[in-house]
Amino acid sequence: MHQDSGTSSQQSEVQAVDTLDLAGQEREKDAAAEEQAVTAHVHSLPAEDDGVFDRASRAGFLTLFLLLVVQSWSSFLGMNLYCPVEVENVLAYRESVAQGLWLAPIGRGDMWPGFFWFLRGLDWSFAHTMPQCAHLLFPLAAMLGSLLALLGVLTLGRAAGLPRTAALAGGLTLFCAPVFLPLSSFLGPQSLALALTLFSLACLCQGWRQERAFLLLPLGFALAALAGLSGGVLFLALPLASSLIFIFWRCSFRRGRALDGLLGFVLLLLVVGGWLVGVILWQPAAAYLQHLGQNLVVWPLASSWWKALAVAGVGLLPWLAVPCCVSWLRVVRFAPWDLLSSRKENAGVAFLWIALAVSCALSPLATSPLGAALCMASVAAPLLGKALLRLPPAGCRLFHAIAGLFLACVGIVLIALYFDGGRQTLVDMTHIPLTDAQSAVLAALTGLPVLGGLCLVAALAVLRMALGRKRTGMGKALLVYAGIVVLLTQPAALLLAPQLARMPAAQVRHLEDIPGSTPSQVPEQAASQKPTQAVGQESTQAAGQEEKQAPEAATSSAPAHEAPLVSPSQPAPAAQPAPDAQPESQSSSALPDTQSAVPDTQSAVPQAEDKPAPAQSMTPSGQEVPAVPTHATPPVSPEATDTTAKQPAAE
């Protein structure tokens, strides 16, 4: 009995000690967490004048929408210019619609069907709701793609667990990034594929952190499949690889084998496999699939594998200066706790870091450096926005100083490009050669000095925030930066675009200058293509018969330097064997009679042109098919031929 009581007392003492140890550990963790929360709260407190930004964050999507509309309003007034790549996309879409190629659109060979479906859906909507606005198809498609990308950044930030202010800061960071500026007026699949990828990452980030997500995970996998069908393998591989590494990071292998994840992966295979089966069965696109297979990834790596990383780095200026302005003492102090919490509480931020690392690792394999750079910039935008709002006062002033110097350098470069001496100095400094045509184009752009001067004025305004006595909160500063971007894009659209349109060396066109850009021309072109070919064949055969019936004397007596006269309304006759050589005396004596016979041969031409042609349409190249004359040239009788041949001998 005594032994049992002693054993029980020892066990109770051990349990009491363990309880005290656990309580002490919990108190230490609670104290550390409270200290971390207080520190983070102090650094994330908005300034006194950030109330405007807080109210803007309550309607984050509306804020981004208004900024984008004000930036790209000139595109809807016909001021937008299309570069050669955009012209090819327009022509490829129109020709694919005319030929009914829904699953394998034609073009440069790398046009995926998702972008074609997107354009076709907008075109159908215009045709059934607002036919008078059909000319706004391509400007609206460009702006809508960039708007969806901004909404994707906002959604990804909220799905990762960031507050609404940090999510809006990420959207404004991407909006002000130089790599994103031309996307609102650029007609290409990059913006749509980027938006689908961001929405897929948001669904997967939220779904993997829940115990069951039968809606989010299948939706995320389906969006990843559509992103791959819109922009290529990079946009498909980024969500999948990020999800796989995230599961390994959290060691949640059982979560990865759950039913919702398996359903999502099966749905992805069904979307991609259904498209492949449809292409193989219903459309003869063996060359299309072969070309896509050869251009899925860049392997072996090219010598310029770093190009996408460089484009993303330059395109994120001056926002890449944010790591230089943070409080690294605080970062190092709380790094262990942040690392431990990244597997549970802050798993969404860990997912963003994993997606950023994966996008950087996949960028050398991407066939489109612009698409890879946009992926890296978009995933990094929420992280940069979160860091911006947590900058200390000294870090805020330092960032404003860096941003002001960046704007001043851009203004100086724009002014220097207008002058010959400035261009030569920039070429010597950067070792980037300029051709004579490029130099002539830059010298003719009188709006460059104006745009450069506006950049210098904006730099002074930003430097005032850095040197002023009153602290300007980063929320309000982000709105100021967005306003500066909107103001600088207006002179670029109103001054530079009209001057570039008048320069053939610039190789840019307005939408109305692109052949076949009007939707109403597509069905007419498709309907008149076969009749045009038939009319051309009949006219060629008729010309061949008339040529056989023509007098041989008139053809042989013509001198070698004279070509037979052909009416502009008649097609070119079929090639005939060269006649035998004639003596000089006979050729010279037959010349007057031949010239007198030419008007008689052409006398039927005005009669043929008086009546309208039965079939006259536009060829794909934009040239008119010549009308077939209704009255053929009357053949010359053999008696007249004999008389013409005997007349020189009688003289």
C-alpha positions in Angstrom: 0.0 0.0 0.0 2.8 2.4 0.9 4.6 1.6 -2.3 1.4 2.2 -4.4 0.8 5.5 -2.6 4.4 6.6 -3.2 4.3 5.7 -6.9 1.0 7.6 -7.4 2.5 10.7 -5.6 5.6 10.6 -7.9 3.4 10.3 -11.0 1.3 13.3 -9.8 4.4 15.3 -9.2 5.7 14.5 -12.7 2.4 15.5 -14.2 2.3 18.7 -12.3 5.8 19.6 -13.6 4.9 18.8 -17.2 1.8 20.9 -16.8 3.9 23.8 -15.5 6.3 23.4 -18.4 3.6 23.4 -21.0 2.0 26.4 -19.4 5.3 28.2 -19.5 5.9 27.4 -23.1 2.4 28.5 -24.0 2.9 31.8 -22.1 6.2 32.4 -23.9 4.5 31.7 -27.3 1.6 34.0 -26.4 4.0 36.7 -25.4 6.1 36.4 -28.6 3.0 36.4 -30.7 1.6 39.4 -28.9 4.9 41.3 -29.4 4.9 40.3 -33.0 1.4 41.5 -33.5 2.0 44.8 -31.7 5.1 45.4 -33.8 3.4 44.6 -37.0 0.4 46.8 -36.0 2.7 49.7 -35.3 4.4 49.5 -38.6 1.2 48.9 -40.5 -0.6 51.8 -38.9 -1.7 54.2 -41.7 -0.6 57.8 -41.5 -3.0 60.6 -40.6 -3.8 61.3 -44.2 -4.4 57.6 -45.3 -8.2 57.8 -44.8 -8.6 58.3 -48.6 -6.7 55.1 -49.3 -8.7 53.2 -46.7 -12.0 54.3 -48.3 -10.6 53.4 -51.7 -9.7 49.9 -50.5 -13.3 49.2 -49.6 -14.1 49.5 -53.3 -10.8 48.1 -54.6 -12.1 46.7 -57.9 -14.0 50.0 -58.7 -10.8 52.0 -58.0 -8.8 49.9 -60.4 -11.5 50.0 -63.0 -11.8 53.8 -63.0 -8.0 54.2 -63.2 -7.8 51.8 -66.2 -10.7 53.5 -68.0 -9.2 56.9 -67.6 -5.9 55.6 -68.8 -7.2 53.8 -72.0 -10.1 56.1 -73.0 -8.2 57.2 -76.1 -8.3 53.7 -77.5 -12.0 53.9 -77.9 -11.8 57.1 -80.0 -9.7 55.4 -82.7 -6.4 56.7 -81.5 -4.9 53.3 -80.8 -2.1 52.0 -83.0 -1.4 48.4 -83.8 2.1 47.0 -84.1 2.9 44.2 -86.6 2.3 41.5 -84.0 -1.2 43.0 -83.2 -1.9 43.2 -86.9 -1.1 39.5 -87.3 -3.5 38.7 -84.4 -6.3 40.7 -86.0 -5.9 39.1 -89.4 -5.5 35.6 -87.9 -8.8 36.1 -85.9 -10.7 37.3 -89.0 -9.4 34.5 -91.2 -10.2 31.9 -88.5 -13.7 33.2 -88.2 -14.2 33.1 -92.0 -13.0 29.5 -92.2 -14.7 28.3 -89.1 -11.5 27.2 -87.3 -12.7 27.2 -83.7 -10.3 24.7 -82.2 -7.1 25.3 -84.2 -7.0 29.0 -85.1 -4.5 30.1 -87.8 -1.9 32.7 -87.4 1.8 32.8 -86.7 1.4 29.2 -85.5 1.5 30.0 -81.8 -2.1 31.2 -81.5 -3.8 29.2 -78.8 -7.6 28.7 -79.0 -8.5 30.4 -75.7 -7.8 33.9 -76.9 -9.8 33.2 -80.0 -12.8 32.0 -77.9 -12.5 35.2 -75.9 -12.5 37.4 -79.0 -15.3 35.4 -80.6 -17.5 35.7 -77.4 -17.1 39.5 -77.4 -17.8 39.7 -81.1 -21.0 37.6 -80.7 -22.1 39.9 -77.9 -21.6 43.0 -80.0 -23.4 41.4 -82.9 -26.5 40.6 -80.8 -26.6 43.5 -78.5 -24.9 46.6 -80.0 -24.0 46.0 -83.7 -23.2 49.7 -84.1 -20.3 49.3 -81.6 -18.6 46.3 -83.4 -15.6 48.5 -84.2 -14.8 48.6 -80.5 -14.1 44.8 -80.4 -10.3 44.9 -80.3 -9.8 47.9 -78.0 -12.4 46.5 -75.6 -10.7 43.1 -75.6 -7.3 44.6 -74.8 -8.7 46.7 -71.9 -10.9 43.9 -70.5 -7.9 41.5 -70.5 -5.8 44.0 -68.4 -8.7 44.7 -66.1 -9.2 41.0 -65.4 -5.4 40.8 -64.6 -5.7 43.6 -62.1 -8.8 41.9 -60.6 -6.8 38.7 -60.4 -4.0 40.4 -58.4 -6.6 41.8 -56.0 -8.3 38.4 -55.6 -5.0 36.6 -55.1 -4.0 39.0 -52.3 -7.3 38.5 -50.5 -7.1 34.7 -50.9 -3.6 34.7 -49.4 -4.9 36.3 -46.3 -3.8 39.9 -46.8 -5.9 42.8 -45.7 -7.9 44.7 -48.2 -5.4 47.6 -48.1 -2.5 45.4 -48.9 -4.5 43.7 -51.7 -5.3 47.1 -53.2 -1.6 48.2 -52.8 -0.6 45.1 -54.8 -3.1 46.0 -57.6 -1.8 49.6 -57.7 1.8 48.4 -57.8 1.1 46.3 -60.9 -0.9 49.1 -62.4 2.0 51.5 -62.1 4.7 49.0 -63.2 6.2 49.9 -66.6 5.8 46.2 -67.8 2.0 46.5 -67.4 1.5 49.9 -68.9 1.1 49.0 -72.5 -1.1 45.9 -71.7 -4.3 48.0 -71.6 -3.9 48.8 -75.3 -2.0 45.7 -76.5 -4.1 43.1 -78.4 -2.5 39.8 -77.5 -3.2 36.6 -75.5 -0.8 37.5 -72.6 -3.4 39.5 -70.6 -6.1 36.9 -70.8 -3.7 34.0 -69.9 -2.3 36.1 -67.0 -5.8 36.8 -65.6 -6.8 33.1 -65.8 -3.5 32.1 -64.1 -4.0 34.6 -61.2 -7.6 33.4 -60.6 -6.4 29.8 -60.7 -3.7 30.6 -58.1 -6.2 32.3 -55.9 -8.6 29.3 -55.9 -5.8 26.8 -55.3 -4.3 28.9 -52.5 -7.7 29.1 -50.7 -8.6 25.5 -51.5 -5.5 23.8 -50.2 -5.8 25.6 -46.8 -9.3 24.2 -46.2 -10.1 20.7 -45.2 -12.5 20.2 -48.1 -13.0 22.5 -51.1 -15.2 20.8 -53.7 -15.8 24.1 -55.5 -12.5 26.0 -55.3 -10.0 23.2 -56.2 -11.9 21.9 -59.3 -12.4 25.6 -60.4 -8.7 26.3 -59.9 -7.6 23.3 -62.0 -10.1 24.2 -64.7 -8.9 27.8 -64.8 -5.3 26.5 -65.0 -6.3 24.4 -68.1 -8.0 27.4 -69.7 -4.9 29.6 -69.0 -2.7 27.0 -70.7 -5.0 26.9 -73.7 -4.8 30.7 -73.9 -1.1 31.5 -73.4 0.9 28.3 -73.4 2.5 25.7 -71.1 3.9 28.3 -68.7 0.5 29.5 -67.6 -0.6 25.9 -67.1 2.5 24.7 -65.2 2.7 27.6 -62.8 -0.4 26.8 -60.7 0.3 23.0 -60.8 3.9 23.3 -59.7 3.0 25.9 -57.0 0.4 23.6 -55.6 2.7 20.6 -55.5 5.5 22.5 -53.7 3.0 24.0 -51.3 1.7 20.5 -50.3 5.3 19.4 -49.7 6.0 22.5 -47.7 3.1 21.9 -45.4 3.6 18.1 -45.3 -0.1 17.7 -46.0 0.2 14.6 -48.3 -3.1 13.3 -47.1 -4.7 16.6 -48.1 -3.2 16.2 -51.5 -4.8 12.8 -52.0 -8.3 14.0 -51.0 -11.3 13.6 -53.3 -11.6 17.3 -54.2 -8.0 17.5 -55.4 -8.4 14.4 -57.5 -11.6 15.7 -59.1 -9.9 19.0 -60.0 -7.0 17.2 -61.6 -9.4 15.0 -63.6 -11.3 18.1 -64.7 -8.0 19.6 -66.0 -7.2 16.5 -68.0 -10.7 16.5 -69.4 -10.5 20.1 -70.6 -7.1 19.7 -72.3 -7.9 16.2 -73.6 -11.2 17.3 -74.9 -9.6 20.1 -76.9 -7.0 17.7 -78.4 -9.6 15.1 -79.3 -11.8 17.8 -81.0 -8.8 19.1 -83.0 -7.9 15.6 -84.2 -11.4 14.5 -85.1 -13.1 17.6 -86.5 -10.3 19.8 -87.9 -7.4 18.7 -90.1 -4.7 20.5 -88.0 -1.8 18.1 -88.1 0.6 20.9 -88.9 -0.9 23.1 -86.2 -0.4 20.5 -83.5 3.1 19.7 -84.8 4.1 23.3 -84.6 2.7 23.7 -81.1 4.5 20.6 -80.0 7.8 22.0 -81.2 7.2 25.3 -79.5 5.9 24.2 -76.1 9.1 25.1 -74.2 12.5 26.4 -75.1 14.9 23.4 -74.8 17.9 23.4 -74.8 18.1 26.8 -73.1 18.9 29.7 -75.4 21.8 32.0 -74.8 19.3 34.7 -73.9 17.5 32.7 -71.2 17.8 35.6 -68.8 15.7 37.9 -71.0 12.4 37.3 -69.2 14.1 38.0 -65.8 15.6 41.2 -67.1 12.3 42.4 -68.6 10.6 41.7 -65.2 13.3 43.4 -63.3 13.3 46.6 -65.4 9.5 46.5 -65.7 9.0 46.6 -62.0 11.1 49.7 -61.4 11.0 51.6 -59.1 9.1 49.1 -57.0 12.1 46.7 -56.8 13.6 49.3 -54.5 11.2 48.3 -51.7 13.5 45.7 -50.2 16.2 48.4 -49.8 13.7 50.4 -47.7 12.3 47.8 -45.2 13.5 47.5 -41.6 15.8 44.5 -41.9 16.3 44.4 -38.1 12.7 43.7 -37.6 12.7 41.1 -40.4 15.6 39.2 -39.0 14.2 39.4 -35.5 10.9 37.8 -36.3 12.1 35.6 -39.2 12.0 32.3 -37.1 8.4 32.9 -36.0 7.4 33.9 -39.5 8.9 30.8 -40.9 7.1 28.6 -38.5 3.8 30.3 -39.0 4.1 30.1 -42.8 3.0 26.4 -42.6 -0.2 27.2 -40.7 -1.4 30.7 -40.0 0.4 32.6 -42.7 0.3 29.8 -45.3 -1.2 32.1 -47.9 1.9 34.4 -47.9 4.0 31.2 -48.2 2.0 30.2 -51.3 2.8 33.6 -52.8 6.5 33.2 -52.2 6.4 29.7 -53.7 4.5 30.9 -56.8 7.1 33.7 -57.3 10.0 31.2 -57.0 8.3 28.8 -59.5 7.6 31.6 -62.0 11.3 32.7 -61.9 12.4 29.1 -62.3 10.1 28.5 -65.3 10.9 31.8 -67.1 13.9 30.5 -69.0 11.7 27.7 -70.5 9.0 30.1 -71.7 8.6 30.8 -75.4 7.2 34.3 -74.6 9.5 36.5 -72.5 6.7 39.0 -72.1 4.3 36.4 -70.7 6.9 35.1 -68.2 7.8 38.7 -67.1 4.1 39.5 -66.5 3.7 36.3 -64.4 6.6 37.2 -62.2 5.5 40.9 -61.8 1.9 39.9 -61.1 2.8 37.3 -58.4 5.3 39.7 -56.8 2.8 42.6 -56.7 0.9 41.6 -53.6 4.1 41.0 -51.7 5.4 44.4 -52.7 2.2 46.0 -51.8 2.2 44.4 -48.3 5.8 45.6 -47.8 5.1 49.1 -49.0 2.4 49.6 -46.3 4.7 48.4 -43.6 7.6 50.7 -44.4 9.0 52.8 -41.5 9.0 56.6 -41.9 12.7 56.6 -43.0 12.0 53.9 -45.5 9.1 55.8 -47.0 11.2 58.9 -47.5 14.0 56.8 -49.1 11.5 55.1 -51.5 10.1 58.4 -52.5 13.6 59.7 -53.2 14.4 56.6 -55.4 11.1 56.9 -57.3 11.7 60.7 -57.9 15.2 60.0 -59.3 13.8 57.3 -61.5 11.2 59.6 -63.0 13.9 62.3 -63.5 16.1 59.8 -65.4 13.2 58.8 -67.6 12.4 62.4 -68.4 16.1 63.1 -69.3 16.2 60.0 -71.6 13.0 61.0 -73.4 14.4 64.5 -74.0 17.7 63.2 -75.1 16.2 60.8 -77.7 14.8 63.8 -79.6 18.2 65.4 -80.3 21.0 63.9 -82.4 23.7 64.5 -79.8 21.6 63.0 -77.0 20.8 59.9 -79.1 24.5 59.4 -79.8 25.4 59.8 -76.2 22.8 57.2 -75.1 24.1 54.8 -77.8 27.7 55.2 -76.5 26.6 54.7 -72.9 24.2 51.7 -73.4 25.9 50.1 -76.5 22.4 49.6 -78.0 22.7 50.5 -81.7 20.0 52.5 -83.5 19.4 52.2 -87.2 19.0 55.2 -89.5 15.2 54.6 -89.8 14.9 54.4 -86.0 16.8 57.6 -85.6 14.6 59.4 -88.2 11.5 58.2 -86.3 12.8 59.5 -83.0 13.8 62.8 -84.5 10.4 63.4 -86.0 8.5 62.8 -82.7 8.1 66.3 -81.4 6.1 65.1 -78.5 9.1 63.4 -76.8 10.4 66.6 -75.2 6.9 67.4 -73.9 6.6 64.0 -72.3 10.1 64.3 -70.9 9.2 67.6 -69.3 6.1 66.2 -67.7 8.2 63.4 -66.2 10.6 66.0 -64.7 7.6 67.8 -63.2 6.3 64.5 -61.7 9.8 63.8 -60.3 9.7 67.1 -58.5 6.3 66.3 -57.0 7.6 62.9 -55.8 10.8 64.4 -54.3 8.7 66.9 -52.4 7.0 64.0 -50.6 10.5 62.7 -49.7 11.9 66.0 -48.5 8.7 67.4 -46.9 8.3 67.8 -43.2 5.0 66.1 -43.0 5.0 62.4 -43.5 3.0 61.1 -46.4 1.5 57.7 -45.9 2.2 55.0 -48.5 -1.4 54.5 -49.2 -1.9 58.1 -50.3 1.5 57.9 -52.1 0.3 54.9 -54.1 -2.8 56.9 -55.3 -0.5 59.8 -56.2 1.7 57.4 -58.2 -1.3 56.0 -60.0 -2.5 59.5 -60.9 1.0 60.3 -62.3 0.9 57.2 -64.5 -2.6 58.2 -65.8 -1.5 61.8 -66.6 1.7 60.7 -68.4 -0.1 58.2 -70.6 -2.4 61.0 -72.0 0.4 62.9 -73.9 1.7 59.6 -75.2 -1.6 58.8 -76.8 -2.5 62.3 -77.9 0.9 63.5 -79.2 3.0 60.6 -80.1 0.4 58.3 -81.6 -0.7 60.6 -84.5 2.9 61.3 -85.4 3.8 57.6 -85.4 0.8 56.8 -87.6 2.2 59.1 -90.3 5.6 57.4 -90.4 5.9 54.3 -92.6 9.1 53.4 -90.9 7.3 53.0 -87.5 5.3 50.1 -89.0 2.1 50.9 -87.0 -1.4 51.2 -88.2 -4.8 52.3 -87.2 -7.5 49.7 -87.0 -9.3 51.0 -90.2 -6.0 50.7 -92.1 -5.8 46.9 -91.5 -7.3 45.0 -94.4 -10.3 42.9 -93.4 -10.6 44.5 -89.9 -14.3 45.3 -90.3 -16.5 42.4 -89.2 -18.9 42.9 -92.1 -16.2 42.1 -94.7 -15.6 38.6 -93.4 -18.8 36.8 -94.7 -18.6 38.7 -98.0 -15.0 37.6 -98.4 -15.8 34.0 -97.5 -18.8 33.9 -99.9 -17.1 35.5 -102.9 -13.9 33.6 -102.7 -15.0 30.6 -104.8 -17.0 32.6 -107.4 -13.9 34.9 -107.9 -11.7 31.9 -108.6 -14.2 30.5 -111.1 -14.5 33.8 -112.9 -10.8 34.1 -113.1 -10.5 30.7 -114.7 -13.2 31.4 -117.3 -11.6 34.7 -118.2 -8.2 33.0 -118.6 -9.7 30.4 -120.9 -11.5 33.0 -123.0 -8.3 35.0 -123.3 -6.5 31.9 -124.5 -9.1 31.2 -127.2 -9.0 34.8 -128.5 -5.2 34.7 -128.6 -5.3 31.6 -130.8 -7.7 33.3 -133.2 -5.6 36.5 -133.4 -3.7 37.2 -136.7 -0.1 35.9 -136.7 1.1 38.7 -138.9 0.3 41.4 -136.4 2.1 39.5 -133.6 5.2 38.7 -135.6 5.5 42.2 -137.2 5.7 43.9 -133.8 9.2 45.1 -132.8 11.0 43.4 -129.9 10.9 46.5 -127.6 7.1 46.9 -127.9 4.8 44.8 -125.7 1.2 44.0 -127.0 -1.3 46.3 -125.5 -3.8 44.7 -123.1 -6.9 46.3 -121.7 -6.7 47.0 -117.9 -10.1 45.3 -117.5 -9.0 42.1 -119.1 -6.9 39.4 -117.3 -3.5 38.6 -118.5 -3.5 36.1 -121.5 -2.0 32.7 -121.2 1.7 32.4 -122.1 2.2 31.5 -125.8 5.4 30.2 -127.5 7.5 32.9 -129.1 7.0 33.4 -132.8 9.7 32.7 -135.3 12.1 35.5 -136.2 11.2 37.6 -139.2 13.5 39.6 -141.5 14.1 43.2 -140.7 12.6 44.5 -143.9 9.4 42.7 -143.3 9.2 43.8 -139.6 9.8 47.4 -140.5 7.4 47.4 -143.4 4.6 45.8 -141.3 4.9 48.4 -138.5 2.4 51.0 -139.8 -0.3 48.4 -140.5 0.2 46.9 -137.1 -0.2 50.2 -135.3 -3.3 51.0 -137.3 -4.8 47.6 -136.3 -4.3 48.2 -132.6 -7.2 50.7 -132.2 -9.5 48.2 -133.9 -8.5 45.5 -131.5 -9.1 47.7 -128.5 -12.4 49.2 -129.8 -14.3 46.6 -127.9 -12.8 47.6 -124.5 -15.1 50.5 -123.7 -18.1 48.4 -124.6 -16.9 45.7 -122.2 -16.4 48.3 -119.4 -19.8 50.0 -119.8 -21.7 47.0 -118.3 -21.0 46.0 -114.7 -19.1 42.8 -114.1 -21.3 39.8 -113.0 -18.9 38.9 -110.2 -16.6 41.4 -108.5 -15.3 40.9 -105.0 -12.4 41.5 -102.7 -9.6 39.0 -102.6 -7.9 38.3 -99.2 -5.1 40.6 -100.1 -7.5 43.5 -100.4 -7.2 43.9 -104.2 -10.2 44.0 -106.5 -10.7 41.0 -108.9 -10.9 42.5 -112.4 -14.3 42.3 -114.1 -14.7 39.9 -117.0 -15.8 41.7 -120.2 -19.2 40.7 -121.5 -18.2 41.3 -125.2 -15.1 39.5 -126.4 -12.8 41.1 -129.0 -14.1 40.1 -132.5 -11.6 37.8 -134.3 -9.9 39.1 -137.4 -10.9 37.3 -140.6 -8.3 35.4 -142.6 -9.0 37.7 -145.6 -8.0 40.8 -143.7 -4.9 39.0 -142.6 -3.9 38.1 -146.1 -4.5 41.7 -147.3 -2.4 43.1 -144.5 0.5 40.7 -145.4 0.4 41.5 -149.1 0.2 45.3 -148.9 3.9 45.9 -148.2 4.9 43.8 -151.2 2.6 45.7 -153.5 4.1 49.0 -152.4 
